[in-house]
Amino acid sequence: MISVVVPAFDEKDSIADTVNRARQVLTAAGLQPYEIIVVDDGSTDGTGDCARASGATVLTHPHNIGYGRSLKDGIAAASYDTICITDADGSYPLERIPELVEDYRRGFDMVVGARTGKYYRESIIKTPLRWILKQVVQYTANRKIPDVNSGLRVFSRALSMKYFAHLSDTFSFTTSLTLTYMMNGKFVKYREIEYHERVATSKVRLFRDSIRTIQYVLEAATYYNPMKIFVFFSLICLAIAVVSFVGGMLWRLTSAFFLGVGAILLAVLVSAMGLLAVLLKQIMNRE
Protein backbone atom coordinates (compact mmCIF):
# COMPACT_ATOMS: atom_id res chain seq x y z
CA MET A 1 0.00 0.00 0.00
CA ILE A 2 2.77 2.48 0.90
CA SER A 3 6.53 2.67 0.51
CA VAL A 4 8.50 4.97 2.82
CA VAL A 5 11.79 6.04 1.25
CA VAL A 6 14.52 7.40 3.52
CA PRO A 7 17.77 8.74 2.03
CA ALA A 8 20.62 8.49 4.54
CA PHE A 9 24.23 9.60 4.64
CA ASP A 10 26.14 9.01 7.88
CA GLU A 11 22.99 8.87 10.02
CA LYS A 12 23.96 5.97 12.31
CA ASP A 13 22.73 7.73 15.45
CA SER A 14 19.19 8.28 14.18
CA ILE A 15 18.38 5.79 11.40
CA ALA A 16 17.22 2.95 13.68
CA ASP A 17 14.85 5.27 15.54
CA THR A 18 13.53 6.64 12.23
CA VAL A 19 12.81 3.15 10.90
CA ASN A 20 11.17 2.00 14.14
CA ARG A 21 9.01 5.12 14.41
CA ALA A 22 7.89 4.76 10.80
CA ARG A 23 6.95 1.13 11.38
CA GLN A 24 4.97 1.96 14.52
CA VAL A 25 3.10 4.79 12.81
CA LEU A 26 2.21 2.78 9.71
CA THR A 27 1.08 -0.23 11.76
CA ALA A 28 -1.05 1.85 14.13
CA ALA A 29 -2.70 3.67 11.22
CA GLY A 30 -3.46 0.44 9.39
CA LEU A 31 -1.39 1.47 6.38
CA GLN A 32 -0.56 -2.08 5.41
CA PRO A 33 1.11 -3.63 3.58
CA TYR A 34 4.07 -1.26 3.73
CA GLU A 35 7.81 -1.23 3.25
CA ILE A 36 10.57 1.03 4.52
CA ILE A 37 13.41 1.57 2.08
CA VAL A 38 16.61 3.17 3.34
CA VAL A 39 19.03 4.34 0.66
CA ASP A 40 22.50 4.33 2.18
CA ASP A 41 24.26 7.00 0.13
CA GLY A 42 27.87 5.99 0.66
CA SER A 43 27.87 6.19 4.46
CA THR A 44 31.08 5.34 6.30
CA ASP A 45 29.63 5.01 9.83
CA GLY A 46 27.58 1.83 9.46
CA THR A 47 24.26 3.53 8.70
CA GLY A 48 23.25 0.77 6.29
CA ASP A 49 23.91 -2.00 8.82
CA CYS A 50 21.86 -0.21 11.48
CA ALA A 51 18.96 0.27 9.07
CA ARG A 52 19.10 -3.37 7.98
CA ALA A 53 19.15 -4.53 11.60
CA SER A 54 16.04 -2.46 12.22
CA GLY A 55 14.17 -4.33 9.50
CA ALA A 56 14.39 -1.86 6.62
CA THR A 57 15.15 -2.76 3.04
CA VAL A 58 18.53 -1.18 2.32
CA LEU A 59 19.88 0.03 -1.03
CA THR A 60 23.57 0.92 -0.98
CA HIS A 61 25.51 3.40 -3.06
CA PRO A 62 29.25 2.69 -3.27
CA HIS A 63 29.96 6.39 -2.64
CA ASN A 64 28.02 9.52 -1.81
CA ILE A 65 26.17 10.72 -4.90
CA GLY A 66 23.40 12.95 -3.64
CA TYR A 67 20.08 13.31 -1.83
CA GLY A 68 18.01 13.49 -4.99
CA ARG A 69 19.66 10.52 -6.63
CA SER A 70 19.08 8.49 -3.45
CA LEU A 71 15.38 9.34 -3.52
CA LYS A 72 15.12 8.47 -7.21
CA ASP A 73 16.73 5.07 -6.64
CA GLY A 74 14.52 4.37 -3.62
CA ILE A 75 11.35 5.39 -5.46
CA ALA A 76 12.29 3.29 -8.49
CA ALA A 77 12.85 0.24 -6.25
CA ALA A 78 9.58 0.68 -4.34
CA SER A 79 6.90 -2.02 -4.53
CA TYR A 80 3.91 0.27 -3.98
CA ASP A 81 2.69 3.30 -5.89
CA THR A 82 2.01 5.45 -2.82
CA ILE A 83 5.37 6.94 -1.85
CA CYS A 84 6.23 8.78 1.36
CA ILE A 85 9.67 10.37 1.62
CA THR A 86 11.26 11.60 4.83
CA ASP A 87 14.70 12.33 6.24
CA ALA A 88 16.75 10.06 8.47
CA ASP A 89 17.79 12.69 11.02
CA GLY A 90 14.66 12.68 13.18
CA SER A 91 13.60 16.18 12.18
CA TYR A 92 10.20 15.28 10.70
CA PRO A 93 7.14 14.21 12.73
CA LEU A 94 6.46 10.80 11.22
CA GLU A 95 3.25 10.64 13.26
CA ARG A 96 1.73 13.01 10.71
CA ILE A 97 2.18 10.60 7.79
CA PRO A 98 -1.38 9.16 8.08
CA GLU A 99 -2.82 12.67 7.71
CA LEU A 100 -0.78 13.27 4.56
CA VAL A 101 -1.88 9.91 3.16
CA GLU A 102 -5.52 10.74 3.92
CA ASP A 103 -5.26 13.98 1.93
CA TYR A 104 -3.49 12.16 -0.88
CA ARG A 105 -6.35 9.65 -1.10
CA ARG A 106 -8.80 12.52 -1.47
CA GLY A 107 -7.36 13.21 -4.90
CA PHE A 108 -4.30 15.41 -4.42
CA ASP A 109 -1.29 14.53 -6.57
CA MET A 110 1.11 15.42 -3.77
CA VAL A 111 0.72 16.32 -0.10
CA VAL A 112 3.58 18.14 1.62
CA GLY A 113 4.37 18.79 5.26
CA ALA A 114 4.97 22.55 5.56
CA ARG A 115 7.57 23.02 8.30
CA THR A 116 7.00 25.36 11.24
CA GLY A 117 8.70 26.00 14.59
CA LYS A 118 11.96 27.37 15.91
CA TYR A 119 14.11 24.58 14.49
CA TYR A 120 12.87 25.33 10.98
CA ARG A 121 13.90 28.99 11.26
CA GLU A 122 17.22 27.74 12.57
CA SER A 123 19.57 30.63 11.66
CA ILE A 124 19.59 34.26 10.60
CA ILE A 125 21.51 33.26 7.46
CA LYS A 126 19.16 30.53 6.23
CA THR A 127 15.99 32.53 6.82
CA PRO A 128 16.64 35.27 4.19
CA LEU A 129 17.99 32.70 1.72
CA ARG A 130 14.85 30.60 2.14
CA TRP A 131 12.74 33.73 1.62
CA ILE A 132 14.54 34.60 -1.62
CA LEU A 133 14.20 31.04 -2.91
CA LYS A 134 10.54 30.99 -1.95
CA GLN A 135 9.85 34.22 -3.85
CA VAL A 136 11.62 32.95 -6.98
CA VAL A 137 9.75 29.63 -6.92
CA GLN A 138 6.39 31.31 -6.23
CA TYR A 139 6.94 33.71 -9.13
CA THR A 140 7.83 30.82 -11.42
CA ALA A 141 4.93 28.59 -10.31
CA ASN A 142 2.49 31.52 -10.10
CA ARG A 143 1.03 30.37 -6.78
CA LYS A 144 1.68 30.62 -3.05
CA ILE A 145 3.98 27.92 -1.70
CA PRO A 146 4.31 27.58 2.11
CA ASP A 147 7.43 25.37 1.98
CA VAL A 148 9.28 24.84 -1.30
CA ASN A 149 11.69 22.11 -0.18
CA SER A 150 10.14 20.15 2.66
CA GLY A 151 11.44 16.59 2.82
CA LEU A 152 8.22 15.03 4.14
CA ARG A 153 5.70 14.42 1.36
CA VAL A 154 3.40 11.80 -0.16
CA PHE A 155 2.93 11.28 -3.90
CA SER A 156 2.57 8.69 -6.66
CA ARG A 157 5.56 6.62 -7.74
CA ALA A 158 4.33 6.29 -11.33
CA LEU A 159 3.63 10.01 -11.76
CA SER A 160 6.86 11.22 -10.16
CA MET A 161 8.99 8.89 -12.27
CA LYS A 162 7.69 10.55 -15.45
CA TYR A 163 9.58 13.67 -14.39
CA PHE A 164 12.81 12.08 -13.14
CA ALA A 165 14.83 13.46 -16.07
CA HIS A 166 13.96 17.00 -14.96
CA LEU A 167 14.50 16.53 -11.23
CA SER A 168 17.69 17.32 -9.37
CA ASP A 169 20.04 14.60 -8.09
CA THR A 170 21.09 16.81 -5.16
CA PHE A 171 19.37 18.63 -2.30
CA SER A 172 17.27 20.53 -4.87
CA PHE A 173 15.22 17.39 -5.57
CA THR A 174 12.24 18.45 -3.46
CA THR A 175 12.28 22.00 -4.84
CA SER A 176 12.39 20.77 -8.42
CA LEU A 177 9.63 18.23 -7.67
CA THR A 178 7.41 20.96 -6.24
CA LEU A 179 7.96 23.20 -9.25
CA THR A 180 7.48 20.38 -11.75
CA TYR A 181 4.16 19.32 -10.25
CA MET A 182 2.82 22.85 -10.09
CA MET A 183 3.91 23.84 -13.58
CA ASN A 184 2.23 20.72 -14.94
CA GLY A 185 -1.08 21.60 -13.31
CA LYS A 186 -0.97 18.96 -10.57
CA PHE A 187 -2.88 19.33 -7.31
CA VAL A 188 -0.55 19.97 -4.36
CA LYS A 189 -1.68 20.41 -0.77
CA TYR A 190 0.28 21.59 2.26
CA ARG A 191 -0.22 20.62 5.90
CA GLU A 192 1.63 22.47 8.65
CA ILE A 193 3.95 20.24 10.69
CA GLU A 194 6.26 20.91 13.63
CA TYR A 195 9.88 20.60 12.52
CA HIS A 196 12.10 19.00 15.16
CA GLU A 197 15.76 19.39 16.04
CA ARG A 198 17.87 17.09 13.89
CA VAL A 199 20.02 14.46 15.58
CA ALA A 200 23.13 15.02 13.45
CA THR A 201 24.49 18.11 11.74
CA SER A 202 23.01 19.26 8.44
CA LYS A 203 24.63 17.92 5.26
CA VAL A 204 23.54 20.98 3.28
CA ARG A 205 26.28 23.33 2.11
CA LEU A 206 24.45 26.61 2.21
CA PHE A 207 26.05 28.64 -0.59
CA ARG A 208 26.74 25.78 -3.01
CA ASP A 209 23.34 24.15 -2.64
CA SER A 210 21.52 27.49 -2.83
CA ILE A 211 23.20 28.23 -6.17
CA ARG A 212 22.30 24.77 -7.47
CA THR A 213 18.70 25.22 -6.38
CA ILE A 214 18.39 28.54 -8.20
CA GLN A 215 19.92 26.85 -11.26
CA TYR A 216 17.27 24.11 -11.24
CA VAL A 217 14.48 26.62 -10.70
CA LEU A 218 15.61 28.57 -13.76
CA GLU A 219 15.98 25.38 -15.79
CA ALA A 220 12.49 24.21 -14.81
CA ALA A 221 10.96 27.59 -15.63
CA THR A 222 12.72 27.69 -18.98
CA TYR A 223 11.52 24.18 -19.80
CA TYR A 224 7.90 24.41 -18.63
CA ASN A 225 7.10 28.12 -18.97
CA PRO A 226 9.94 29.93 -20.77
CA MET A 227 8.04 33.18 -21.30
CA LYS A 228 7.91 33.67 -17.53
CA ILE A 229 11.68 33.99 -17.31
CA PHE A 230 12.08 36.11 -20.43
CA VAL A 231 9.39 38.53 -19.29
CA PHE A 232 11.18 38.87 -15.96
CA PHE A 233 14.46 39.86 -17.65
CA SER A 234 12.60 42.14 -20.06
CA LEU A 235 11.10 43.99 -17.11
CA ILE A 236 14.56 44.38 -15.60
CA CYS A 237 15.76 45.93 -18.88
CA LEU A 238 12.78 48.30 -18.96
CA ALA A 239 13.44 49.31 -15.35
CA ILE A 240 17.04 50.13 -16.28
CA ALA A 241 15.73 52.17 -19.22
CA VAL A 242 13.39 54.20 -17.00
CA VAL A 243 16.13 54.89 -14.46
CA SER A 244 18.50 55.90 -17.27
CA PHE A 245 16.00 58.32 -18.84
CA VAL A 246 15.15 59.89 -15.49
CA GLY A 247 18.84 60.22 -14.62
CA GLY A 248 19.56 61.69 -18.03
CA MET A 249 16.90 64.35 -17.63
CA LEU A 250 17.92 65.25 -14.09
CA TRP A 251 21.66 65.46 -14.73
CA ARG A 252 21.53 66.11 -18.49
CA LEU A 253 23.66 63.11 -19.32
CA THR A 254 23.59 62.10 -22.97
CA SER A 255 25.17 58.76 -22.14
CA ALA A 256 22.21 57.94 -19.86
CA PHE A 257 19.80 58.44 -22.77
CA PHE A 258 21.84 56.11 -24.96
CA LEU A 259 21.86 53.56 -22.15
CA GLY A 260 18.08 53.85 -21.86
CA VAL A 261 17.58 53.32 -25.59
CA GLY A 262 19.89 50.31 -25.49
CA ALA A 263 17.99 48.84 -22.53
CA ILE A 264 14.67 49.19 -24.41
CA LEU A 265 16.10 47.48 -27.48
CA LEU A 266 17.46 44.71 -25.27
CA ALA A 267 14.04 44.29 -23.64
CA VAL A 268 12.46 43.86 -27.08
CA LEU A 269 15.14 41.34 -28.06
CA VAL A 270 14.68 39.33 -24.84
CA SER A 271 10.91 39.25 -25.33
CA ALA A 272 11.37 38.02 -28.90
CA MET A 273 13.66 35.26 -27.63
CA GLY A 274 10.97 34.30 -25.13
CA LEU A 275 8.38 33.97 -27.90
CA LEU A 276 10.82 31.83 -29.86
CA ALA A 277 11.38 29.61 -26.80
CA VAL A 278 7.61 29.16 -26.41
CA LEU A 279 7.33 28.19 -30.08
CA LEU A 280 10.14 25.64 -29.73
CA LYS A 281 8.47 24.16 -26.65
CA GLN A 282 5.20 23.76 -28.53
CA ILE A 283 7.00 22.01 -31.38
CA MET A 284 8.74 19.69 -28.91
CA ASN A 285 5.44 18.84 -27.20
CA ARG A 286 3.91 17.76 -30.51
CA GLU A 287 6.67 15.25 -31.17
Secondary structure, 3 states (H helix, E strand, C coil): CEEEEEEECCCHHHHHHHHHHHHHHHHHCCCCCEEEEEEEECCCCCHHHHHHHCCCEEEEECCCCCHHHHHHHHHHHCCCCEEEECCCCCCCCHHHHHHHHHHHHCCCCEEEEEEECHHHHCCCCHHHHHHHHHHHHHHHHCCCCCCCCCCCEEEEHHHHHCCHHHCCCCCCHHHHHHHHHHHCCCCEEEEEEECCCCCCCCCCCHHHHHHHHHHHHHHHHHHHCHHHHHHHHHHHHHHHHHHHHHHHHHHCCHHHHHHHHHHHHHHHHHHHHHHHHHHHHHHHHHC
